[in-house]
Structure formats: C-alpha cells, structure tokens
Amino acid sequence: QVQLVESGGGLVQAGGSLRLSCAASGIIFLINDMRWYRQAPGKQRELVASITRGGSTTYAGSVQGRFTISRDNAKNTVSLQMNNLKPEDQAVYYCNADILTRRSDTYWGQGTQVTVSS
C-alpha cells in the first residue's frame, strides 16, 4: 500500500519561509511526476508546482520566483521551499504523485496546514 506523508507546515509571519516535505512509502517501482497543490477555505484546490522525474519544473504564476520544488528520486521524496510567504499563501498543502506499483495511479497525501500571519 502506497502512502504519501507530508511534513513541515506551520505558522509563519509574512515574509518568512517554510519548507514542506513529502515522502512516499510502500512497494514502489517508479515515481513519475510529483506535485504540490494547495486549497484555501472556500476555494478550489490549485496546482502550485510540479516536477518531472527528470527534474523539469513548472510553477503557478502566483508563486513563481518565491517557491522552489525539488525531489530526491533515491529517497522517493519531494520538497517545496517557500520563501517570502504572503497571507494569500495560507492554505492546506497537498503532495501528489503519479506512482507505478502494479499499475500507475495518482496518490495524495493527507495535507499539511500553512498559516501566514500578516
């Protein structure tokens, strides 16, 4: 059974930084794209950043230049370094990955809260 477990959320002042991490565990043959989503109260879940197995990255315009996604293929982890946080970044952040086990499926983590005080 594959699981994605996030860590690193918390409370930070505007302008501060946080680093989120997500670790995949279970019987995993390969992890393709990995992503971070976020969902604020009353809003739809939105894609924040994604990274391919080869390391190509894409970002939402609202976080471009402030957030950096990275991954360690050997450890099956993905991270999101968030700098210069703004109150509008406050949300529950979810890790998401396309994982090949007996077949390819998309898995979600349980989410981690990021709170930004102004």
ROSE-4610 file (N, C-alpha, C; in Angstrom, 1 decimal, always signed):
// ROSE-4610
residu = [Q/Q/Q/V/V/V/Q/Q/Q/L/L/L/V/V/V/E/E/E/S/S/S/G/G/G/G/G/G/G/G/G/L/L/L/V/V/V/Q/Q/Q/A/A/A/G/G/G/G/G/G/S/S/S/L/L/L/R/R/R/L/L/L/S/S/S/C/C/C/A/A/A/A/A/A/S/S/S/G/G/G/I/I/I/I/I/I/F/F/F/L/L/L/I/I/I/N/N/N/D/D/D/M/M/M/R/R/R/W/W/W/Y/Y/Y/R/R/R/Q/Q/Q/A/A/A/P/P/P/G/G/G/K/K/K/Q/Q/Q/R/R/R/E/E/E/L/L/L/V/V/V/A/A/A/S/S/S/I/I/I/T/T/T/R/R/R/G/G/G/G/G/G/S/S/S/T/T/T/T/T/T/Y/Y/Y/A/A/A/G/G/G/S/S/S/V/V/V/Q/Q/Q/G/G/G/R/R/R/F/F/F/T/T/T/I/I/I/S/S/S/R/R/R/D/D/D/N/N/N/A/A/A/K/K/K/N/N/N/T/T/T/V/V/V/S/S/S/L/L/L/Q/Q/Q/M/M/M/N/N/N/N/N/N/L/L/L/K/K/K/P/P/P/E/E/E/D/D/D/Q/Q/Q/A/A/A/V/V/V/Y/Y/Y/Y/Y/Y/C/C/C/N/N/N/A/A/A/D/D/D/I/I/I/L/L/L/T/T/T/R/R/R/R/R/R/S/S/S/D/D/D/T/T/T/Y/Y/Y/W/W/W/G/G/G/Q/Q/Q/G/G/G/T/T/T/Q/Q/Q/V/V/V/T/T/T/V/V/V/S/S/S/S/S/S]
num = [1/1/1/2/2/2/3/3/3/4/4/4/5/5/5/6/6/6/7/7/7/8/8/8/9/9/9/10/10/10/11/11/11/12/12/12/13/13/13/14/14/14/15/15/15/16/16/16/17/17/17/18/18/18/19/19/19/20/20/20/21/21/21/22/22/22/23/23/23/24/24/24/25/25/25/26/26/26/27/27/27/28/28/28/29/29/29/30/30/30/31/31/31/32/32/32/33/33/33/34/34/34/35/35/35/36/36/36/37/37/37/38/38/38/39/39/39/40/40/40/41/41/41/42/42/42/43/43/43/44/44/44/45/45/45/46/46/46/47/47/47/48/48/48/49/49/49/50/50/50/51/51/51/52/52/52/53/53/53/54/54/54/55/55/55/56/56/56/57/57/57/58/58/58/59/59/59/60/60/60/61/61/61/62/62/62/63/63/63/64/64/64/65/65/65/66/66/66/67/67/67/68/68/68/69/69/69/70/70/70/71/71/71/72/72/72/73/73/73/74/74/74/75/75/75/76/76/76/77/77/77/78/78/78/79/79/79/80/80/80/81/81/81/82/82/82/83/83/83/84/84/84/85/85/85/86/86/86/87/87/87/88/88/88/89/89/89/90/90/90/91/91/91/92/92/92/93/93/93/94/94/94/95/95/95/96/96/96/97/97/97/98/98/98/99/99/99/100/100/100/101/101/101/102/102/102/103/103/103/104/104/104/105/105/105/106/106/106/107/107/107/108/108/108/109/109/109/110/110/110/111/111/111/112/112/112/113/113/113/114/114/114/115/115/115/116/116/116/117/117/117/118/118/118]
x = [+0.8/+0.0/+0.9/+0.7/+1.5/+0.9/+1.7/+1.3/+2.2/+1.6/+2.4/+2.1/+3.2/+3.1/+3.9/+3.1/+3.7/+4.2/+5.1/+5.5/+6.1/+6.2/+6.8/+5.9/+4.6/+3.7/+3.8/+3.1/+3.2/+2.7/+3.1/+2.7/+4.0/+3.9/+5.0/+4.5/+5.3/+5.0/+5.1/+4.4/+4.6/+6.0/+6.5/+7.9/+8.8/+8.3/+9.1/+9.2/+9.8/+10.0/+9.5/+9.1/+8.8/+9.3/+9.6/+10.0/+9.1/+8.3/+7.4/+8.2/+7.9/+8.5/+7.4/+7.6/+6.6/+7.4/+7.1/+7.8/+6.8/+7.2/+6.3/+6.9/+6.0/+6.4/+5.5/+6.0/+5.3/+6.0/+5.4/+6.0/+5.9/+7.0/+7.0/+8.0/+7.6/+8.5/+9.1/+8.3/+8.8/+7.8/+8.4/+7.5/+7.8/+6.7/+6.8/+6.7/+5.7/+5.5/+5.1/+5.7/+5.3/+4.8/+3.9/+3.3/+2.9/+2.8/+2.2/+1.0/-0.1/-1.4/-1.6/-2.5/-3.0/-4.5/-5.1/-6.5/-6.8/-7.2/-7.6/-9.1/-9.6/-11.0/-11.9/-12.9/-13.8/-13.3/-12.1/-11.5/-11.2/-11.1/-10.8/-9.3/-9.0/-7.7/-6.9/-5.7/-5.0/-3.6/-3.0/-1.7/-0.7/+0.2/+1.3/+2.5/+3.0/+4.2/+4.3/+5.0/+5.2/+6.6/+7.0/+8.4/+8.4/+9.0/+9.1/+10.2/+10.2/+11.3/+12.7/+12.7/+14.0/+14.4/+13.4/+13.7/+13.2/+12.4/+11.8/+10.7/+10.6/+9.6/+8.7/+7.5/+6.6/+6.0/+5.6/+5.0/+3.8/+2.9/+1.8/+2.4/+1.8/+2.3/+2.4/+1.5/+1.5/+2.6/+3.3/+4.4/+5.8/+5.7/+7.0/+8.0/+9.2/+10.2/+10.3/+9.3/+9.3/+9.4/+8.8/+8.7/+9.7/+10.3/+11.1/+10.7/+10.4/+10.1/+11.4/+11.6/+12.7/+12.4/+13.2/+12.9/+14.1/+14.0/+15.1/+14.6/+15.0/+14.4/+14.9/+16.0/+16.5/+15.7/+15.3/+14.5/+13.0/+12.6/+11.1/+10.5/+11.2/+10.7/+10.6/+9.7/+9.6/+9.5/+10.1/+10.0/+9.6/+9.1/+8.7/+9.3/+10.2/+10.8/+10.0/+9.4/+8.6/+9.2/+9.5/+10.2/+9.2/+9.5/+8.7/+7.2/+6.8/+5.4/+4.5/+3.3/+2.3/+1.0/+0.2/-1.0/-1.9/-1.8/-2.6/-2.0/-0.9/-0.3/-0.9/-1.6/-2.2/-3.2/-3.0/-3.8/-3.4/-4.1/-3.6/-2.9/-1.7/-0.8/-0.8/-1.0/-1.1/+0.0/+0.6/+1.5/+0.7/+1.2/+0.5/+1.6/+1.4/+2.4/+1.8/+2.4/+2.0/+3.0/+2.5/+3.3/+3.0/+4.0/+3.9/+4.1/+3.1/+3.2/+2.9/+1.8/+1.4/+0.8/+0.4/-0.2/+0.1/-0.1/+0.1/-1.1/-1.0/-2.1/-1.5/-2.5/-2.1/-2.5/-1.6/-1.8/-1.7/-2.4/-2.5/-2.0/-1.3/-1.0/-2.2/-2.1/-3.2/-3.3/-2.3/-2.3/-1.6/-1.0/-0.3/-0.7/-1.0/-1.5/-0.4/-0.5/+0.4/-0.4/+0.0/-0.6/+0.3/-0.1/+0.8/+0.1/+0.8/+0.2/+0.8/-0.1/+0.3/+0.8]
y = [-1.2/+0.0/+1.2/+2.1/+3.3/+4.4/+5.2/+6.3/+7.5/+8.7/+9.9/+10.7/+11.1/+11.7/+13.0/+14.1/+15.5/+15.9/+16.8/+17.4/+18.8/+19.6/+20.9/+22.1/+21.9/+23.0/+23.7/+24.8/+25.5/+27.0/+27.8/+29.2/+30.0/+31.0/+31.8/+33.2/+34.2/+35.6/+35.9/+36.8/+37.2/+37.6/+37.2/+37.4/+36.3/+35.4/+34.3/+33.1/+32.0/+30.8/+29.6/+28.6/+27.3/+26.3/+25.1/+24.0/+22.8/+22.4/+21.3/+20.1/+18.9/+17.7/+16.6/+15.7/+14.6/+13.4/+12.3/+11.1/+10.0/+9.3/+8.2/+6.9/+6.0/+4.7/+3.6/+2.4/+1.2/+0.6/-0.3/-1.0/-0.2/+0.5/+1.5/+1.1/+1.0/+0.7/+2.0/+3.0/+4.2/+5.3/+6.5/+7.7/+8.6/+9.0/+9.9/+11.3/+12.1/+13.5/+13.5/+14.5/+14.8/+16.3/+16.6/+17.9/+18.4/+19.6/+20.2/+21.0/+20.8/+21.5/+22.2/+23.2/+23.8/+24.2/+24.3/+24.6/+25.5/+26.7/+27.6/+27.5/+27.9/+27.7/+28.5/+27.8/+28.4/+28.5/+27.9/+28.0/+26.6/+26.5/+25.3/+24.9/+23.6/+23.2/+23.6/+24.1/+24.6/+24.0/+23.8/+23.3/+24.4/+24.2/+25.1/+24.9/+23.7/+23.4/+21.9/+21.6/+20.2/+20.0/+18.7/+18.3/+17.0/+16.8/+15.5/+14.7/+13.4/+12.6/+13.1/+13.7/+14.2/+15.6/+16.2/+17.4/+18.7/+18.6/+19.8/+20.2/+21.6/+22.1/+23.1/+23.2/+24.3/+24.8/+26.1/+26.8/+27.6/+27.7/+28.7/+30.1/+31.0/+32.3/+33.0/+32.7/+33.4/+33.1/+32.0/+31.6/+31.6/+31.8/+31.9/+32.8/+32.3/+33.2/+33.1/+32.6/+32.5/+31.1/+30.2/+28.8/+28.0/+26.9/+26.0/+24.6/+23.8/+22.4/+21.6/+20.5/+19.7/+18.2/+17.3/+15.9/+15.1/+14.0/+13.1/+11.7/+11.3/+10.0/+8.8/+8.9/+7.7/+7.5/+8.6/+8.6/+8.7/+8.8/+9.0/+10.1/+11.3/+12.4/+13.6/+14.5/+15.8/+16.9/+18.1/+19.2/+20.4/+21.4/+22.7/+23.7/+24.4/+25.5/+26.8/+27.4/+28.5/+29.7/+30.7/+31.9/+33.1/+34.2/+35.4/+35.1/+34.4/+33.9/+35.1/+35.0/+36.1/+35.5/+36.4/+35.9/+35.0/+35.4/+34.6/+33.2/+32.9/+31.6/+30.6/+31.2/+30.4/+29.4/+28.1/+27.0/+25.7/+24.7/+23.3/+22.8/+22.4/+22.0/+20.5/+20.0/+18.5/+18.1/+17.0/+16.3/+15.4/+15.2/+14.4/+13.8/+12.5/+11.9/+10.8/+10.6/+9.5/+8.4/+7.3/+6.2/+4.9/+4.3/+3.0/+1.9/+1.1/-0.1/-1.2/-1.9/-3.0/-2.3/-1.0/-0.2/+1.2/+2.2/+3.6/+4.2/+4.9/+5.6/+6.9/+7.8/+9.1/+9.0/+9.4/+9.3/+10.7/+10.9/+12.1/+11.9/+12.9/+13.0/+13.5/+13.5/+13.9/+15.5/+16.2/+17.6/+18.1/+19.3/+20.0/+21.5/+22.0/+23.4/+24.4/+25.4/+26.5/+27.8/+28.4/+29.6/+30.8/+31.9/+33.0/+34.2/+34.8/+35.9/+37.2/+38.2/+39.5/+40.4]
z = [+0.0/+0.0/+0.0/-1.0/-1.1/-0.3/+0.4/+1.2/+0.9/+0.9/+0.8/+2.1/+2.8/+4.1/+4.0/+4.3/+4.3/+5.6/+5.7/+6.9/+6.6/+7.7/+7.6/+7.6/+7.6/+7.7/+9.1/+9.2/+10.4/+10.3/+11.3/+11.3/+11.1/+10.2/+9.9/+9.6/+9.9/+9.6/+8.1/+7.6/+6.2/+6.0/+4.8/+4.5/+4.9/+5.7/+6.2/+5.3/+5.7/+4.9/+5.6/+4.8/+5.3/+4.2/+4.7/+3.8/+4.0/+3.0/+3.1/+2.5/+3.1/+2.6/+2.4/+1.5/+1.3/+1.0/+1.7/+1.5/+1.1/+0.0/-0.5/+0.1/+0.5/+1.1/+0.5/+0.6/+0.1/-1.0/-1.7/-2.8/-4.0/-4.4/-5.4/-6.5/-7.7/-8.8/-9.4/-9.5/-10.1/-9.8/-9.6/-9.4/-10.5/-11.2/-12.3/-11.8/-12.3/-11.9/-10.4/-9.7/-8.4/-8.3/-7.4/-7.5/-6.0/-5.9/-4.7/-5.1/-4.4/-4.6/-3.3/-3.3/-2.1/-2.2/-1.1/-1.0/+0.2/-0.1/+0.9/+1.2/+2.4/+2.7/+1.7/+1.2/+0.2/-1.2/-1.5/-2.8/-3.3/-4.6/-5.3/-5.0/-5.0/-4.9/-6.2/-6.0/-7.2/-7.2/-8.4/-8.6/-8.3/-7.4/-7.0/-7.8/-7.9/-8.6/-8.9/-10.0/-10.3/-10.8/-10.7/-11.1/-11.8/-12.9/-13.6/-12.9/-13.3/-12.8/-13.2/-14.3/-14.8/-14.2/-13.5/-12.8/-13.4/-14.5/-15.1/-14.2/-14.0/-13.0/-13.7/-13.1/-13.5/-12.2/-12.3/-11.1/-11.5/-10.6/-10.7/-10.7/-11.5/-11.6/-10.3/-9.3/-8.1/-7.2/-7.4/-6.6/-7.3/-8.6/-9.4/-8.8/-8.6/-8.0/-6.5/-5.9/-4.4/-3.9/-4.7/-4.3/-5.2/-4.6/-5.4/-5.0/-6.0/-5.9/-6.2/-5.5/-5.7/-5.3/-5.8/-5.4/-5.3/-4.6/-4.5/-4.9/-6.1/-6.6/-5.8/-5.3/-4.5/-3.2/-2.7/-1.4/-1.6/-2.8/-3.1/-2.3/-2.4/-1.7/-2.6/-2.2/-2.9/-1.9/-2.1/-1.2/-1.9/-1.1/-1.6/-0.6/-1.1/-0.3/-0.7/+0.4/+0.2/+0.9/+0.1/+0.6/+0.4/+1.2/+1.1/+1.1/+2.1/+2.2/+2.4/+1.8/+1.8/+2.5/+3.0/+3.6/+2.7/+1.4/+0.4/+0.1/+0.7/+0.5/+1.6/+2.5/+3.6/+3.0/+3.3/+2.8/+3.3/+3.0/+3.3/+2.0/+2.2/+1.1/+1.0/-0.3/-0.5/-1.5/-1.1/-2.0/-2.9/-4.2/-5.2/-6.1/-6.4/-7.2/-8.1/-9.3/-10.2/-9.9/-9.3/-8.8/-9.5/-10.0/-10.6/-9.6/-9.3/-8.4/-9.4/-9.2/-10.1/-11.4/-11.1/-12.2/-11.8/-12.7/-12.4/-11.9/-10.7/-10.1/-9.6/-9.3/-8.7/-7.2/-6.4/-4.9/-4.3/-3.2/-2.5/-1.1/-0.5/+0.9/+1.7/+3.0/+3.8/+4.0/+3.6/+3.7/+4.9/+4.8/+5.9/+5.8/+7.0/+7.1/+7.1/+6.3/+6.2/+6.6/+7.7/+8.1/+8.1/+7.4/+7.3/+7.9/+8.9/+9.7/+9.1/+9.0/+8.4/+9.5]
